[in-house]
C-alpha cells in the first residue's frame, strides 16, 4: 500500500486541506497506546478500505507509530462481541478526521465502525528463551491470553471438540501437532539464528572492535558518512558468515529509517553518502549509541580493560586483550593498521568520562596512527587551544570548565597513544620504542601538549599481523611541579609510608637511574645500619614492581623526582616481577628454628606472588610444587631451589614479559645470628645453596641486589657467584651518593624544617664525617641519615637551644662490636686512643671478612669500618692531621720515653712527622678516622661498658675526674690508686719498661672517656710543653695543668714518689707553662704533679702561689 509522502520534519500530509488534529484526551491516548498525545491519522482507515490488496504489510522504523495505528484500526473495525448492536468504541472516532469522510452518502463510521470481528496479535510479547521448554511455555501463555480476550464470543454453533479445545487453550492445557513440530532441533536452529542476529549485530561486541564505533562517532560529528550499501536479499545475510561484511549494518540503518541516501555528486567512488534523517533521529541515535556503549562498559567488564590503560598501565594485559580481540576477526592484511586503530579507539570510547581526540590530518600512507585520551575534567585545557573533539561524550558543565582553568595547580594528565606497523614480529619491540620516540616535541594538531598538561602517559603500540607489543612511558609538562612535601619527619624504612602518610624525604631515585643504565647484574651493597639500605630497596621495589589488577594507588609516587626527568627511565616503571626478602627480623636460636624461619619467609613471598597472577595457568606439577612451598612442606632441595622456581613460573608462563628482580635485605643477619647461636656450620650449606640457585646462571633474572652491613666473602662463600659487583664503603663508584645525606641534602632538610643554617657547624661535628670510596672517587662529608632525621624531629621549627643526642647508637645493640672491643683490649691500644683523640691513622683493612670467634687486628678495623664506627679519610686529610698532631700523641705512638726540651728531641718529632708524611700505602692499607662526635660518644660508652667486669666499682674514674675539678687531693689519690689496682699487668704493658708514656696513655684514656672539654696535651707554653691541660668546669677563668713523672727506682717508696711530684709541680712553675693561658684570660691555676710506679701513684697539688697539698696520712694505710 502506498501512502502520500510525508515531510520528515513536521509530519504534515501533502493534502493541506485536511489538517491532522492533536488529541490529548486521556482515554483515547490510553486506548491507542500513545505516549503523551495522539496525532489524528484516522484517514488511514479510508486508505486501507480502498486498498485492493487483501493482505497489507507495513514496515517502518521503531517509534514511527506502527503500534498506535494498528490499535486505532483495531478499535475502529472491531465489533462488540457481547452485543453486536452496541458499538462501544464509536465515541472515540466521532471527532476525528474519519468522521467527516463519506461513501455513497453514508459516513465511514456508519458503514464500517464496529462491524467486523478482529483478531489482534502482538508478537512483541513472544520471545525466545534460553531453552526449548521455556520458549514453548511463553508461546502457550500468549495463546492463553488471546483466548481469554475472546471469552465473550458466542460459541453455540461450535462443536464439542472445538469447545473443548478453546477450554484447553484458556487453561494452558493442550498439545498440538504444530507445537510438536517445534522439536528441539528446530528450536536450536531458530534460537541459534536469533542469538547470532542479536549477538553479532546489536547486543554483544561484534561491532565494537571493527570500525563501527569510529564510524558512528564520525557520523554523529559530521552528520554524514560515505559507505557501500550491500543489498539485504534475505535474513540469512545477517548470520555469522555474512556479518563479517560490516557494511551490512548501514543497510539495516537505512531499512529501519535512521539514515537516508543523499546525493552522491561529490563522491568519486562506489560508496554512498549517508545522512541522518533529521535532528530528532540524530538525538535518538546519539542517546541510544551512548547507552549501548555504556552497557558494554558496565556489564561486559570493559571498564577493567580500560583501567589497564588509565590506572594500571599494564602492558601485558593490554597486549593480551588486543591480540585476543584482533584474532577473532578475519581482517585482510592491507587493513592491519586501521583495524588495530579502530579496535583501540572503540575500546577507549566506551568510558564516557573520557574523550578521544584524533589528529586533524594524517597521511593514509604513513605507518602511524595517533590519538589522545583526555578526561572530561581536563578537556577544556585542550579545547581552549584545539577544537577537534571526536567523541560524542564531550559535554562539559560550567563547573568543570571552571575547575580546569589552566591556572589551577592540580595534576592534569592525558594519555597519548601512538600505533605503528612493522613487517616482522621480531621488530615489534623496536617498533614500540619508535612509536614512543615519535613526536618527542608532543605537538598535536599544532598544539604543544607539554605547555597544556602536567603529565602525559604515552603508549607506544606496534603491530604486525595479529601480534602486537605495548610499552608505555611517563612524560611531564614544562610547568609541572611536584606537590610541596609535608613537614612530617620520617626515619623509618618503608617507602610506602613516605607516599601514603605524607612524610618529607630526600630524593634518592638517582639510584634507579643507575640500575637502569647498568642493567643485568647482581649487586652486593654494604653500608652501616640505618644508612638507608632498606628504604632504598623498598624504593626500588616500588618503582619496578608491576602492580596488581585494579591497583592504581601510587601512580604519582615518582612524579617530579630525579628518576622521572628522563622519560626513558619511566619506560621501566611498574613493569617487572619483584621478589623481596628481608631477614632483619631473624632471631632464630637453633638450626631447626632457622630452617622454619627461612621456609616462612619464602612461603610469604609465594603467597604474595599468587595474588598477582592467574594461578590456574600453571601446569599441574608446578601448581603442586608451588602449594608445597607455600604450605612450608618442601624438602631441603626444593627449599634451596624455591626462589629460582618462582622466577621460572612467573616468566615461563608469560605472566610478565620482563625478567625478575630479586632484592634481599639484611642478608648477613641470618649468618651472624647462626654464628652467635652456634649452628653456623650446619646452616652455612643451606644458605650457600639458596643464594647460588637464585643468582648463579638464573636466566629468569634481570638484576639482583643483596644488602647488609658486612661483606662476608660473597665471591668465595657463595660458590659460583662471580658476577657479583661489590659496592662497599671501601669502593663504590656507582652508588656512593645514594646512601647517607650529602651537604646539599642536609641544607635542604634544615631549610624545609626551618632550622637555622648557623647550626650546620654543630651538626657537622655531631653527625658528619663519613666517606665512601677511595682516591679520586671518594665522596666526603656524608651524614648519617637516621641521626639527621631524628635530630630534625626533635628540633624542627626551633630557632635555638637545639637538642643533640646519640640517636644512631641508641637505635640498636651491636653484639659483635661489644665482643670485638672486649676481646681486643681496645681501651689500651695506642693507635685506638690516637683515633679517639681525633687523629687519622693508617691501618690494614681486609676486603673479605670471615665470621670467626677471634678477629685479628686488621679484621677488627674491617668490622668497625663496615659497621659505621670508623670511616675512610684521604691523603690530604692525613697530611694535615700529621702537621697539627700534638707532640704528646707522637710520643705515645713512638713508644719513646718523655722528650726533654732540647733541639735533639725537637728533631726527633720533626723526623717522625716527616716519616709519616712520606709513608706509601700498600695493598689493603687505608687512612681511617672516627667520623663525628656521635660515634666518639658511642665508643666511649662501649669502652666503659667493656671495663665493667674488670673494675668492680665503676665510679673510680668519675670520682677521680670530679676530684681534679673540686681540688680534693684525697679523692684524687684514692680513686686513681684503686683504678690502677683493678688493671691487669697487660693493661700496663708489663713487658715494657715503666716509661712515662705508658701512664700518659692511661691518663689520656681517662680524659677522653670522660670527654674533658678543652683538653690539650703536650702543648707549647712558656719555656716548654706541659703534659695535659684543660679548663676547670666548676670555676670560670681557672685552668688545670698536669705534669706526669715515673719513679725510676726498683724500690720506690712514698718519699721518692713525693719528690717526683714536687719536681713535676716545680717544672710547671719554672717553665712558665701557664703563660699561654694567662694571655687567654685565665687568672687562677691548679697545678697537679702525678708520679706513677707500677700499680700505684701519688698526686700532689698547688693552687696558684699557695703551698703544695699532699694526700692525708690515712691514705697510706
Order of alpha helices (4+ residues) and beta strands (2+ residues): beta-alpha-beta-alpha-alpha-beta-beta-alpha-alpha-alpha-alpha-alpha-alpha-beta-alpha-alpha-beta-beta-alpha-alpha-alpha-alpha-beta-beta-alpha-alpha-beta-alpha-beta-beta-beta-beta-alpha-alpha-beta-alpha-beta-alpha-alpha-alpha-beta-alpha-alpha-beta-alpha-beta-alpha-alpha-beta-beta-alpha-alpha-alpha-beta-alpha-beta-alpha-alpha-alpha-beta-alpha-alpha-alpha-alpha-beta-beta-beta-alpha-alpha-beta-beta
